[in-house]
């Protein structure tokens, strides 16, 4: 996880979301300016916030690639392939990833290859359920696989930029009338509010340390 650049954010993935706070912030979000309009003025989440709160890389290559990948992408990047029932079009079901992860965890004597696969599956689950989930929260598009196929290369991407851009896009969609759910990393939105508006934050006696979302 250190090699791939996800060690810090892996410690944060279990944090809870304050749904009422999310709704209150979305009511003040303006898609035209990508800012929150508060009584004290305008403010927004920045790349520096993502870096300090989550410890994600904000420099490097853009997180992008072809979306028309073939079925070979699973064997090429993971060395295993889901069954037809575990797929949904160009996506794989998250329950399949979770099942593979559980199987790897229960192996008392894993090989080096299995440890690497364990990390890749865990990173894919972080992407699908925490950092950049869609509103379905049950599918991962297979175009993500080439980005984590090589863990050393994985650490050259600007994952923090992708996480923030995805959250911006989902907040802009959720700000419209009638929308009842939101994708993206809402935990980032929660801990940002706790950091920038301290009166909202739970009382904590812990000394702040990087990544600061752990507080």
C-alpha positions as CSV (number, residue, x, y, z in Angstrom):
1,X,0.0,0.0,0.0
2,X,2.9,2.3,0.7
3,X,4.4,1.6,-2.7
4,X,1.1,2.4,-4.4
5,X,0.5,5.6,-2.4
6,X,-2.7,4.4,-0.6
7,X,-1.3,3.7,2.8
8,X,-2.6,6.9,4.4
9,X,-6.1,6.8,2.9
10,X,-6.5,3.2,3.9
11,X,-6.5,4.2,7.5
12,X,-9.4,6.6,6.9
13,X,-11.7,4.4,4.9
14,X,-13.7,3.4,8.0
15,X,-14.7,6.9,9.0
16,X,-18.5,7.6,9.2
17,X,-20.5,10.2,7.3
18,X,-22.7,12.8,8.9
19,X,-25.6,12.7,6.4
20,X,-27.4,15.8,7.8
21,X,-24.2,17.8,7.5
22,X,-23.8,16.6,3.9
23,X,-27.4,17.7,3.0
24,X,-26.8,21.1,4.7
25,X,-23.6,21.7,2.7
26,X,-25.2,20.6,-0.6
27,X,-28.0,23.2,0.0
28,X,-25.2,25.8,0.0
29,X,-23.2,24.4,-3.0
30,X,-23.4,26.4,-6.2
31,X,-22.5,24.5,-9.4
32,X,-21.9,27.7,-11.3
33,X,-18.9,28.7,-9.1
34,X,-18.0,25.3,-7.5
35,X,-18.1,27.0,-4.1
36,X,-20.2,26.9,-0.9
37,X,-22.1,30.1,-0.3
38,X,-22.1,30.6,3.5
39,X,-23.2,33.6,5.6
40,X,-19.5,34.4,6.1
41,X,-18.7,34.2,2.4
42,X,-17.7,31.7,-0.3
43,X,-15.3,28.7,0.3
44,X,-14.5,25.4,-1.3
45,X,-12.5,22.2,-1.0
46,X,-9.0,22.5,-2.5
47,X,-6.3,20.1,-3.6
48,X,-4.3,21.2,-0.5
49,X,-7.2,20.0,1.6
50,X,-7.2,16.6,-0.1
51,X,-3.4,16.2,0.4
52,X,-3.5,17.3,4.1
53,X,-6.7,15.4,5.1
54,X,-6.2,12.2,3.1
55,X,-2.5,12.1,2.3
56,X,-3.3,11.4,-1.3
57,X,-0.9,12.4,-4.1
58,X,-2.0,15.7,-5.9
59,X,0.9,15.9,-8.4
60,X,1.7,13.5,-11.2
61,X,-0.1,12.0,-14.2
62,X,-3.9,12.5,-14.7
63,X,-6.0,9.5,-13.7
64,X,-7.4,8.6,-17.2
65,X,-7.3,6.0,-19.8
66,X,-9.4,4.1,-22.4
67,X,-12.9,3.0,-21.3
68,X,-13.4,0.4,-24.0
69,X,-11.3,-2.3,-22.4
70,X,-11.6,-6.0,-23.2
71,X,-12.2,-9.0,-21.0
72,X,-8.4,-9.6,-21.0
73,X,-8.0,-6.7,-18.7
74,X,-8.7,-8.9,-15.6
75,X,-6.1,-11.5,-16.4
76,X,-3.5,-8.9,-17.5
77,X,-3.8,-6.8,-14.3
78,X,-5.0,-9.2,-11.6
79,X,-4.2,-12.7,-12.9
80,X,-7.8,-13.8,-12.1
81,X,-11.1,-13.3,-13.9
82,X,-14.7,-13.0,-12.7
83,X,-17.4,-15.2,-14.0
84,X,-20.1,-13.9,-16.3
85,X,-22.5,-13.6,-13.4
86,X,-20.0,-11.4,-11.5
87,X,-19.9,-8.9,-14.4
88,X,-22.4,-6.2,-15.4
89,X,-21.5,-5.0,-18.9
90,X,-18.1,-3.3,-18.7
91,X,-18.2,-3.3,-14.9
92,X,-17.5,-5.9,-12.2
93,X,-19.6,-6.4,-9.1
94,X,-18.1,-5.1,-5.9
95,X,-19.3,-8.3,-4.1
96,X,-16.9,-10.3,-6.3
97,X,-14.0,-8.1,-5.2
98,X,-15.0,-8.4,-1.6
99,X,-15.2,-12.2,-1.9
100,X,-11.7,-12.3,-3.4
101,X,-10.4,-10.1,-0.7
102,X,-11.9,-12.3,2.0
103,X,-10.4,-15.4,0.5
104,X,-7.0,-13.7,0.4
105,X,-7.3,-12.5,4.0
106,X,-8.1,-16.1,5.2
107,X,-5.0,-17.5,3.6
108,X,-2.5,-18.1,6.5
109,X,0.5,-18.5,4.2
110,X,0.1,-16.1,1.2
111,X,2.7,-16.0,-1.5
112,X,4.3,-12.7,-2.7
113,X,2.0,-12.8,-5.7
114,X,-1.1,-13.2,-3.5
115,X,0.1,-10.3,-1.3
116,X,0.4,-8.1,-4.4
117,X,-3.1,-9.2,-5.6
118,X,-4.4,-8.5,-2.1
119,X,-3.2,-4.9,-2.4
120,X,-4.6,-4.4,-5.9
121,X,-8.1,-5.7,-4.8
122,X,-8.0,-3.5,-1.7
123,X,-7.1,-0.4,-3.8
124,X,-9.9,-1.2,-6.3
125,X,-12.4,-1.4,-3.4
126,X,-11.1,1.9,-2.0
127,X,-11.7,3.5,-5.4
128,X,-15.2,1.9,-5.8
129,X,-16.6,2.3,-2.3
130,X,-14.7,5.3,-0.8
131,X,-12.7,7.6,-3.0
132,X,-14.7,7.7,-6.2
133,X,-17.9,5.7,-5.9
134,X,-20.8,6.2,-8.2
135,X,-24.4,6.4,-6.9
136,X,-25.0,2.7,-7.4
137,X,-22.2,1.8,-4.9
138,X,-22.2,-1.8,-6.2
139,X,-20.1,-1.7,-9.4
140,X,-16.6,-0.9,-10.5
141,X,-15.8,-0.1,-14.2
142,X,-13.1,-2.4,-15.6
143,X,-11.2,0.6,-16.9
144,X,-9.8,1.2,-13.4
145,X,-7.8,-2.1,-13.5
146,X,-4.9,-0.9,-15.8
147,X,-4.3,2.0,-13.4
148,X,-3.5,-0.4,-10.5
149,X,-2.0,-3.2,-12.6
150,X,1.5,-2.0,-11.7
151,X,1.7,-0.8,-8.1
152,X,4.9,1.3,-8.7
153,X,3.3,3.0,-11.7
154,X,0.1,3.4,-9.6
155,X,1.9,5.9,-7.4
156,X,2.7,8.2,-10.3
157,X,-1.0,9.2,-10.7
158,X,-2.6,12.3,-9.1
159,X,-5.3,10.3,-7.2
160,X,-6.1,13.3,-5.0
161,X,-7.0,15.4,-8.1
162,X,-9.2,12.6,-9.4
163,X,-10.9,12.2,-6.0
164,X,-11.7,15.9,-5.7
165,X,-12.9,16.3,-9.4
166,X,-15.2,13.3,-8.9
167,X,-16.6,14.8,-5.7
168,X,-17.2,18.2,-7.5
169,X,-19.0,16.5,-10.3
170,X,-21.3,14.5,-7.9
171,X,-22.0,17.6,-5.8
172,X,-23.0,19.5,-8.8
173,X,-25.5,16.8,-9.8
174,X,-26.8,16.4,-6.2
175,X,-27.4,20.1,-5.8
176,X,-30.3,19.9,-8.3
177,X,-33.9,19.8,-7.1
178,X,-35.3,16.3,-6.7
179,X,-31.9,14.4,-6.4
180,X,-32.0,12.2,-3.3
181,X,-28.5,10.5,-3.4
182,X,-24.9,11.4,-4.1
183,X,-21.8,9.7,-5.2
184,X,-18.2,10.7,-4.7
185,X,-16.1,10.8,-1.5
186,X,-18.6,12.3,1.0
187,X,-16.2,11.5,3.8
188,X,-13.9,14.1,2.4
189,X,-16.7,16.6,2.4
190,X,-17.4,15.7,6.1
191,X,-13.9,16.0,7.4
192,X,-13.3,19.2,5.4
193,X,-16.3,20.8,7.1
194,X,-15.0,19.7,10.5
195,X,-11.6,21.2,9.7
196,X,-12.7,24.5,8.2
197,X,-15.7,25.0,10.4
198,X,-14.5,23.8,13.8
199,X,-17.8,24.6,15.6
200,X,-19.3,21.6,13.7
201,X,-16.6,19.2,14.6
202,X,-16.8,16.5,17.4
203,X,-14.6,17.2,20.3
204,X,-11.2,15.5,20.0
205,X,-8.2,15.5,22.3
206,X,-6.0,13.8,19.8
207,X,-2.9,15.6,18.6
208,X,-3.3,16.3,14.9
209,X,-1.0,14.3,12.6
210,X,-0.8,13.6,8.9
211,X,-3.2,12.6,7.4
212,X,-5.3,15.0,9.4
213,X,-8.6,13.3,8.7
214,X,-7.6,10.7,11.3
215,X,-8.3,13.2,14.1
